[in-house]
Amino acid sequence: MKSFWRKNVECRFWRENVKLRFWRENVKSFLAENVESRFWRENDELRFGGKC
């Protein structure tokens, strides 16, 4: 019984960790894309705005 319980707990922790890792990666890539696109957009606006 104890080993069964421990296995379940380990499985649950493992699943949570995997979920967290995927979530963190998604958030990181999402933030990076947003920051990069904003950075590029601002640069383009500055560059084109400066020419006009």
C-alpha positions, 0 to 999 in steps of 0.5 A: 500500500505504501509503495503504491501511494508513493508511486502515485505521489511521484507520478503526480509530482512528475506530471505537475513538473512537466506541466510547469515546465511546458507552461514556463517555456510557453510563457518565455517564448510568448514573452520573447516574441512579444518583446522582440516584435515590440522592439522591432516595431518601435525601431521601425517606427523610429527609423521611418518616423525619423526619415519623414 
